[in-house]
């Protein structure tokens, strides 16, 4: 049985970030990462399409927390201790420059997640962090202030443990045995499966700014919408999937959404269409795309309004104008299922937030047991926010562990 000063369980983003900071803060502590896979940082590797969406350019804590469906209230204090600016500074001091994209997402200037991975591996080696791969944790026991951890490759003892295992049901079960409460996990970031002639055969089309409402609920979002081979995606949909995660699970991912493709009121839209009827009288509706919509989407919505390719603006009657207006501002689609967003599988669920001291990220139930990342019941919308939660929790936990 091997004695270690600090054991970090989980070789992902939060695990490496915490281990490096602990070892850097206190060179006298022997820090060991136990990773179940043959290599770590898998989520870092695939994040942002292989570029690693490190964080998001939001620098006000009260604004940053708005991106967390679960953990919003709890993260306000921690973000005052360590947030976006600190993350940028941390990486830049270690030779990794970050850049801000138009939508606020931040990536390494290299556009490669390998830059982040190399940074972590280099810093871990520099500060003597021991990384043990293929060490799947089988059990965790806490006897007289000492943790006994059994893995697939041996047993370890440690006075301090940090859990950074992400969404791992097996680990949650072990933590439940230690006295913690688990909020049952459900998918959080996902795209909507929709079969509908209005979006058939036009994958890749993006409506830049739409409003999406879930019928029979208070859920809504806005932003870009991407039409895919299987339905709909992009920020407007992903944001809804995060904030509606629990509701959608209850509905078995079958519900209706209403889309306002032009973000105008029905009255305003009708007024504009009547003006177009006068101004474009001799032209066909089909070939005169309006409201800055993509042509292929405009064609589909026109045809769905019971118009044909030859219908001229001058020939539109009151009923046809109202029908076209309805497709533009109140188009209802049936969602029937979900699909994982790329490889970035995120869940709502994990350790109950009531059982964590957010000044230290230490368990209120078990002394010297700390948490960071998605092992907690915290999740965010897409755009670098889940990583920022990981960096913040890992940093604050490290500060306290290394004392």
C-alpha positions as CSV (number, residue, x, y, z in Angstrom):
1,X,0.0,0.0,0.0
2,X,1.6,3.3,-1.2
3,X,1.4,6.5,0.9
4,X,0.9,9.7,-0.9
5,X,0.5,13.3,0.3
6,X,-2.2,14.3,-2.1
7,X,-4.1,12.1,-4.5
8,X,-6.0,13.7,-7.4
9,X,-8.5,11.2,-8.9
10,X,-9.1,12.0,-12.6
11,X,-6.5,13.0,-15.3
12,X,-8.7,15.5,-17.1
13,X,-8.6,19.3,-17.3
14,X,-9.6,19.9,-13.6
15,X,-7.3,17.1,-12.3
16,X,-4.2,18.3,-14.1
17,X,-4.9,22.0,-13.3
18,X,-5.4,21.2,-9.6
19,X,-2.3,18.9,-9.3
20,X,0.0,21.4,-11.0
21,X,-1.2,24.3,-8.8
22,X,-0.9,22.2,-5.6
23,X,2.7,21.1,-6.5
24,X,3.7,24.6,-7.5
25,X,2.3,26.1,-4.3
26,X,3.9,23.5,-2.0
27,X,7.0,21.7,-3.3
28,X,7.0,19.6,-0.2
29,X,3.8,17.8,-1.1
30,X,3.9,14.6,-3.3
31,X,1.0,14.9,-5.7
32,X,-0.2,11.9,-7.6
33,X,-2.9,11.8,-10.3
34,X,-4.8,8.5,-10.7
35,X,-6.2,8.3,-14.3
36,X,-8.3,5.3,-15.4
37,X,-7.4,5.6,-19.1
38,X,-4.2,4.9,-20.8
39,X,-3.8,8.6,-21.4
40,X,-5.5,11.7,-19.8
41,X,-6.9,15.0,-21.0
42,X,-9.2,13.3,-23.6
43,X,-11.9,16.0,-23.3
44,X,-9.3,18.7,-23.7
45,X,-8.2,17.0,-26.9
46,X,-11.7,17.1,-28.6
47,X,-12.9,20.4,-27.2
48,X,-13.7,23.1,-29.7
49,X,-13.3,20.7,-32.6
50,X,-9.7,19.9,-31.6
51,X,-8.8,23.5,-30.9
52,X,-9.7,23.5,-27.1
53,X,-12.2,26.2,-26.1
54,X,-10.2,27.2,-23.0
55,X,-12.6,29.8,-21.7
56,X,-14.9,32.7,-22.7
57,X,-14.2,36.4,-22.8
58,X,-16.7,37.4,-20.1
59,X,-14.9,39.3,-17.4
60,X,-17.8,40.2,-15.0
61,X,-18.6,37.5,-12.4
62,X,-22.3,38.4,-12.3
63,X,-22.5,38.1,-16.1
64,X,-20.4,34.9,-16.3
65,X,-22.7,33.0,-13.9
66,X,-25.6,33.5,-16.3
67,X,-24.2,30.7,-18.4
68,X,-24.6,28.0,-15.8
69,X,-28.0,26.4,-15.5
70,X,-26.8,24.5,-12.4
71,X,-24.2,26.2,-10.2
72,X,-25.1,29.8,-11.0
73,X,-25.5,31.0,-7.5
74,X,-22.7,28.9,-6.0
75,X,-20.1,30.1,-8.5
76,X,-20.5,33.8,-7.9
77,X,-18.1,33.9,-5.0
78,X,-15.5,31.5,-6.6
79,X,-15.5,33.6,-9.8
80,X,-14.4,36.6,-7.7
81,X,-11.4,34.6,-6.6
82,X,-10.4,33.1,-10.0
83,X,-12.1,33.6,-13.3
84,X,-11.4,34.4,-17.0
85,X,-8.7,37.0,-16.6
86,X,-6.8,34.7,-14.2
87,X,-7.1,31.8,-16.6
88,X,-5.6,33.9,-19.4
89,X,-2.8,35.0,-17.2
90,X,-2.1,31.5,-15.9
91,X,-1.7,30.1,-19.4
92,X,0.2,33.1,-20.8
93,X,2.8,32.8,-17.9
94,X,3.4,29.3,-19.1
95,X,3.9,30.2,-22.7
96,X,0.4,29.6,-24.0
97,X,-1.2,32.7,-25.6
98,X,-4.9,32.8,-26.0
99,X,-7.1,34.7,-28.6
100,X,-10.7,35.8,-28.5
101,X,-13.0,35.0,-31.4
102,X,-16.0,37.1,-32.6
103,X,-18.4,35.1,-30.5
104,X,-16.3,35.4,-27.3
105,X,-14.9,31.9,-27.3
106,X,-11.2,31.8,-26.4
107,X,-8.7,29.4,-28.0
108,X,-4.9,29.0,-27.9
109,X,-3.3,31.1,-30.7
110,X,-2.0,27.8,-32.1
111,X,-5.6,26.6,-32.8
112,X,-4.6,23.2,-31.4
113,X,-5.7,21.5,-28.2
114,X,-2.3,19.8,-28.2
115,X,-0.8,23.1,-27.0
116,X,-2.9,22.9,-23.8
117,X,-2.1,19.2,-23.4
118,X,1.7,19.8,-23.8
119,X,1.5,22.7,-21.4
120,X,-0.1,20.5,-18.7
121,X,2.3,17.6,-19.2
122,X,5.3,19.9,-19.2
123,X,4.2,21.7,-16.0
124,X,3.3,18.4,-14.3
125,X,6.8,17.1,-15.0
126,X,8.4,20.3,-14.0
127,X,6.7,20.3,-10.6
128,X,7.2,16.5,-10.0
129,X,3.5,15.5,-10.3
130,X,3.3,11.7,-10.6
131,X,0.8,10.5,-13.2
132,X,-0.4,6.9,-13.0
133,X,-2.4,5.8,-16.0
134,X,-4.6,2.7,-16.2
135,X,-5.5,3.1,-12.5
136,X,-9.3,2.7,-12.4
137,X,-10.6,3.4,-8.8
138,X,-12.5,0.5,-7.3
139,X,-13.2,1.8,-3.8
140,X,-12.6,4.7,-1.5
141,X,-12.7,4.4,2.2
142,X,-12.1,7.0,4.9
143,X,-10.6,5.7,8.1
144,X,-9.5,8.0,10.9
145,X,-8.7,10.9,8.6
146,X,-6.9,8.7,6.1
147,X,-8.2,7.8,2.7
148,X,-7.7,4.3,1.5
149,X,-8.1,4.0,-2.3
150,X,-8.1,0.7,-4.1
151,X,-7.4,0.8,-7.9
152,X,-7.0,-1.8,-10.6
153,X,-3.3,-1.7,-10.0
154,X,-2.8,-1.4,-6.3
155,X,-3.8,0.5,-3.1
156,X,-2.9,4.0,-2.0
157,X,-3.2,6.0,1.3
158,X,-3.5,9.7,1.4
159,X,-4.7,12.4,3.9
160,X,-6.1,14.6,1.1
161,X,-8.0,13.7,-2.0
162,X,-9.4,15.8,-4.8
163,X,-12.1,14.3,-7.0
164,X,-11.9,15.6,-10.6
165,X,-13.5,12.6,-12.4
166,X,-16.1,14.5,-14.4
167,X,-19.5,12.8,-15.0
168,X,-18.6,9.3,-13.8
169,X,-21.5,7.2,-12.4
170,X,-19.2,4.6,-10.8
171,X,-17.3,7.4,-8.9
172,X,-20.6,9.0,-7.9
173,X,-21.7,5.6,-6.4
174,X,-18.4,5.5,-4.3
175,X,-19.0,9.1,-3.1
176,X,-22.5,8.2,-2.2
177,X,-21.1,5.5,0.1
178,X,-19.0,8.2,1.8
179,X,-22.2,10.1,2.6
180,X,-22.7,12.4,-0.3
181,X,-26.0,13.0,-2.2
182,X,-26.0,12.6,-6.0
183,X,-28.3,14.6,-8.3
184,X,-29.1,12.0,-10.9
185,X,-27.4,12.8,-14.2
186,X,-29.2,13.6,-17.5
187,X,-27.7,14.9,-20.7
188,X,-27.2,18.7,-20.8
189,X,-25.6,19.8,-24.1
190,X,-27.3,18.2,-27.1
191,X,-28.9,18.9,-30.5
192,X,-32.5,18.4,-31.4
193,X,-33.7,15.7,-33.7
194,X,-36.4,17.1,-36.0
195,X,-37.9,15.6,-39.2
196,X,-39.6,18.3,-41.1
197,X,-39.9,19.2,-44.8
198,X,-39.0,22.9,-44.0
199,X,-35.5,21.9,-43.0
200,X,-35.1,18.8,-45.2
201,X,-32.1,18.7,-47.6
202,X,-30.6,22.0,-46.4
203,X,-28.0,21.0,-43.8
204,X,-25.4,23.6,-43.1
205,X,-27.8,26.5,-43.4
206,X,-27.4,29.0,-40.6
207,X,-30.0,31.6,-39.5
208,X,-27.9,34.1,-37.7
209,X,-30.3,35.4,-35.0
210,X,-33.5,33.6,-34.1
211,X,-35.7,33.2,-31.0
212,X,-36.7,29.7,-29.9
213,X,-39.5,29.0,-27.4
214,X,-40.4,25.6,-26.0
215,X,-44.2,25.3,-26.1
216,X,-46.0,24.6,-22.7
217,X,-43.0,26.0,-20.8
218,X,-41.1,29.1,-19.8
219,X,-38.0,28.0,-21.7
220,X,-36.6,30.1,-24.5
221,X,-33.3,31.2,-26.0
222,X,-31.9,33.3,-28.9
223,X,-28.9,33.3,-31.1
224,X,-27.7,31.5,-34.3
225,X,-29.5,28.3,-35.4
226,X,-27.8,25.6,-37.6
227,X,-29.8,23.2,-39.6
228,X,-28.2,19.7,-39.6
229,X,-28.8,16.4,-41.3
230,X,-30.8,15.3,-38.2
231,X,-32.4,18.5,-37.1
232,X,-31.1,21.7,-35.4
233,X,-28.0,22.8,-33.5
234,X,-25.9,25.9,-32.8
235,X,-26.0,28.2,-29.7
236,X,-29.7,28.9,-29.7
237,X,-30.5,25.2,-29.5
238,X,-27.5,24.2,-27.2
239,X,-28.4,26.9,-24.7
240,X,-32.0,25.5,-24.6
241,X,-30.7,22.0,-24.1
242,X,-28.7,23.1,-21.1
243,X,-31.3,25.2,-19.3
244,X,-34.0,22.7,-20.2
245,X,-32.0,19.5,-19.4
246,X,-34.2,18.3,-16.6
247,X,-37.5,19.3,-18.2
248,X,-36.5,17.6,-21.5
249,X,-35.5,14.4,-19.7
250,X,-39.0,14.3,-18.1
251,X,-40.6,14.8,-21.5
252,X,-38.4,12.0,-22.9
253,X,-37.0,14.5,-25.4
254,X,-40.4,14.8,-27.2
255,X,-41.7,18.4,-27.3
256,X,-42.6,21.3,-29.6
257,X,-40.6,24.4,-30.3
258,X,-41.7,27.7,-31.8
259,X,-39.1,29.6,-33.9
260,X,-39.1,33.3,-34.8
261,X,-36.7,33.3,-37.6
262,X,-36.6,37.1,-38.0
263,X,-37.1,38.2,-34.3
264,X,-39.9,40.5,-35.2
265,X,-43.5,40.7,-33.9
266,X,-46.3,39.3,-36.0
267,X,-47.6,42.8,-36.5
268,X,-44.3,44.2,-37.7
269,X,-43.7,41.3,-40.0
270,X,-47.2,41.6,-41.6
271,X,-46.7,45.3,-42.1
272,X,-43.4,44.7,-43.8
273,X,-44.9,42.0,-46.0
274,X,-47.6,44.3,-47.1
275,X,-45.0,46.9,-48.1
276,X,-43.1,44.3,-50.1
277,X,-46.4,43.3,-51.8
278,X,-46.4,46.9,-53.2
279,X,-42.7,47.5,-53.8
280,X,-42.0,44.1,-55.4
281,X,-45.3,43.5,-57.0
282,X,-44.1,42.0,-60.3
283,X,-41.4,39.8,-58.7
284,X,-41.8,36.3,-57.4
285,X,-41.8,35.8,-53.7
286,X,-39.7,32.7,-54.0
287,X,-36.7,34.5,-55.7
288,X,-36.7,37.7,-53.5
289,X,-35.3,36.6,-50.2
290,X,-36.1,39.0,-47.4
291,X,-35.1,39.6,-43.7
292,X,-31.5,38.6,-44.3
293,X,-32.5,34.9,-44.2
294,X,-30.4,32.4,-46.1
295,X,-31.9,31.8,-49.5
296,X,-32.4,28.0,-49.1
297,X,-34.3,28.6,-45.8
298,X,-36.4,31.4,-47.4
299,X,-37.4,29.0,-50.2
300,X,-38.5,26.3,-47.7
301,X,-40.6,28.8,-45.7
302,X,-42.2,30.2,-48.8
303,X,-43.2,26.8,-50.0
304,X,-44.5,25.9,-46.6
305,X,-46.8,28.9,-46.8
306,X,-48.7,27.2,-49.6
307,X,-47.1,29.4,-52.3
308,X,-45.3,28.1,-55.4
309,X,-42.2,29.2,-57.2
310,X,-44.2,31.4,-59.6
311,X,-46.3,33.3,-57.1
312,X,-45.8,37.0,-57.4
313,X,-45.9,39.5,-54.5
314,X,-48.8,41.3,-56.1
315,X,-50.9,38.1,-56.1
316,X,-50.6,37.5,-52.4
317,X,-54.0,37.6,-50.6
318,X,-54.6,38.3,-46.9
319,X,-54.5,34.6,-46.0
320,X,-51.2,33.9,-47.8
321,X,-49.6,37.0,-46.2
322,X,-50.6,35.7,-42.8
323,X,-49.4,32.2,-43.5
324,X,-46.0,33.5,-44.7
325,X,-45.8,35.7,-41.6
326,X,-46.6,32.7,-39.4
327,X,-43.7,30.7,-40.9
328,X,-41.3,33.5,-40.4
329,X,-42.3,34.4,-36.8
330,X,-44.2,31.4,-35.3
331,X,-42.9,28.3,-37.0
332,X,-43.7,25.2,-34.9
333,X,-41.4,22.2,-35.1
334,X,-41.8,18.8,-33.4
335,X,-38.6,17.6,-31.6
336,X,-38.3,13.9,-31.4
337,X,-35.1,12.9,-29.6
338,X,-31.6,14.3,-29.2
339,X,-28.1,13.8,-30.5
340,X,-24.7,14.4,-28.7
341,X,-23.1,17.7,-29.6
342,X,-19.9,16.6,-31.3
343,X,-17.8,14.6,-28.8
344,X,-18.5,17.1,-26.1
345,X,-20.9,15.1,-23.9
346,X,-21.9,17.1,-20.8
347,X,-24.4,16.1,-18.1
348,X,-26.5,17.8,-15.6
349,X,-26.1,15.9,-12.3
350,X,-23.4,15.1,-9.7
351,X,-22.6,15.9,-6.1
352,X,-25.3,18.0,-4.5
353,X,-24.0,21.6,-4.2
354,X,-25.4,22.0,-0.7
355,X,-22.7,19.6,0.5
356,X,-19.8,21.7,-0.8
357,X,-18.0,24.6,0.8
358,X,-17.5,26.9,-2.1
359,X,-14.9,29.0,-0.4
360,X,-12.6,26.0,-0.5
361,X,-14.3,23.4,-2.7
362,X,-14.0,21.0,0.2
363,X,-16.8,18.5,1.2
364,X,-19.0,19.5,4.1
365,X,-19.5,15.8,4.8
366,X,-15.9,14.5,4.6
367,X,-12.9,16.5,5.8
368,X,-10.0,16.8,3.4
369,X,-12.1,15.6,0.4
370,X,-12.2,18.2,-2.4
371,X,-14.0,18.5,-5.7
372,X,-13.5,20.3,-9.0
373,X,-15.2,20.2,-12.4
374,X,-18.2,18.3,-13.6
375,X,-18.1,15.7,-10.8
376,X,-20.2,18.4,-9.0
377,X,-23.8,19.2,-10.1
378,X,-22.5,22.1,-12.2
379,X,-22.8,22.5,-16.0
380,X,-22.8,25.3,-18.5
381,X,-23.8,26.2,-22.0
382,X,-21.3,25.7,-24.8
383,X,-18.5,28.2,-25.3
384,X,-15.7,27.5,-22.8
385,X,-17.8,27.9,-19.7
386,X,-17.5,24.3,-18.5
387,X,-13.7,24.6,-18.7
388,X,-13.8,27.9,-16.7
389,X,-15.7,26.1,-14.0
390,X,-13.0,23.4,-14.0
391,X,-10.2,25.9,-13.7
392,X,-11.9,27.9,-11.0
393,X,-12.8,24.9,-8.8
394,X,-9.4,23.3,-9.3
395,X,-7.5,26.5,-8.5
396,X,-9.4,27.3,-5.3
397,X,-9.2,23.6,-4.1
398,X,-5.5,23.6,-4.8
399,X,-4.9,26.8,-2.8
400,X,-6.5,25.2,0.2
401,X,-5.0,21.7,-0.2
402,X,-1.5,23.1,-0.5
403,X,-1.6,25.0,2.8
